[in-house]
Amino acid sequence: MIKLVAIDIDGTLVNEKKIMTEKVKKTIHAAMDQGVKIVLCTGRPISGIRPYLEELGMFAEDDFVISQNGAVITRTDTEEIIEVWPFEKNAVEKLYDFGKDFSADFLVMNEEKFYLIVPEKNQKAMRPALISEGETVRMAVDTTTIGGLEGEFVKVLFFGETAEIDEVEAAVPSEFRDDFSVTRSQTYLLEIAAKGINKGTALTKLAQDLGFEREEVMAIGDGNNDYHMIKAAGLGVVMENGTDYLKSVAKELTLSNENDGVAHAIEKFVLK
């Protein structure tokens, strides 16, 4: 019996207009009424998850979200971070040294700050698509230099046109793939987290903390950054609009995010 359902947001929970349909909401509420734990598991920061938590009313003291591709687990009622796996600053600097000469934007993020890193004497103009990305996750993108960074960060991002990200991805040294978690989450986005940190490790940790066995966990996703989450769950369900790479490890497929695929999966595999 499925007792916990982990759901990605973009391309999964919401349609292409970033809207959670009434059918999806109704079906999730039916699962919650049945006692099933719903956990949103996304690359977004908490600010970009909050509107969907509000729509679903997920603010009980035992409600949690997994954000930043698994680098942060947060209790939703208090927004207390219960687990975080950050980068050391020297790791961010190492990645910046690798990425600074590419045309793609180099950014860092935690749950409070989203920075475009610019050269000391060359204030780079911010592309409209990046401003729009900040609006999507409800976090304004500020600029700073690598020397001006303070505090801990949980994610490095390369942002740009598909060809720009292709170039960066092809150039990532093999030792970086050993030292960090590197994933192409969107055609325009390459995301890098601390070694061994991904949606799957966070989902496994949270499920264990809540007392759920792997066989009692279902995960639904569409992108390559959902790979470890799909593998970690007892039942990994991939959207019709999912990548071929993700579909290769799916145990089940569901309809697309334009056709209420999350609702279809919950109705088929969860509801009594």
C-alpha positions, 0 to 999 in steps of 0.5 A: 500500500502506498503511504507517501507520494513524492511529486515534482512540481514543474512538468509534473504537478503543474501544467505548462502555464504553471497551474495546478488543475482542479482535478489534480488538487481534488485527487491529492486532497482525496489521497490526503483524506485517506491518510497518505502523506504528500511531499512536494519534491522539486528543484525550486526554493521554498519561496517557489513552492509556497503557493502550491502548499497554500493551494493544497493546505499542506501546513500540518506539523508533520508536513514537509517539502524537499527543495533545491533538488534534495539539498533542503528538507523543510517543515512547512508549518514553521518553515524550519529547515530540518536537513540541509546539505550545503556547498563549502565556499571553496567548492563554489569558487572551484566551480566558478573558475571552471564556468566563468568563461562560458557565455551561460550565466553562473548563479548560486542559490540557497533558500533566501538568496539567488545571485548572478555572479558577475566579474569584478569590473564587468557588470553583466546585463541580466537577460529577461529569461533569467528575470522571468525564472526568478519570478517563477520561483518567487525570488528576485535575482541579485548580482554579486561577485564571487568575492562578495559571496557570504554564507552557505549555498546549496546549489550552483546553476548554469542558465542560458540557451540550450546550446550554451548549456550543451557547451557547459555540460559537455565540458564538465570534467569527469572529476566534477561528476565524482565530486558533485551531483550534476544534473541537466534539469531543463534544456536551459539549466544545468544544476550542481549540488554537493556530492551525493545530494539529489532528490532520491537521497532526500526522499529516502532520508525523509521516508525513513524519518517518517517510518515509511518503507521503500515499498510504501513510497511512490514518486512522480516526475518528468525530468532528469533531475527526478531520476534518483527520486524515481529510483529511490521510490518503491513505485516510480511513475513518469509523466508522458511528457517525461524525458526518455532517460527518465522513462527508461527507469520508470516502473509505470507511466502516467498521462502528461502534465497537460492531461492531469497525469498526477491525478491519473497516477494517484487514482490508479495506484493510491486511492482505495 
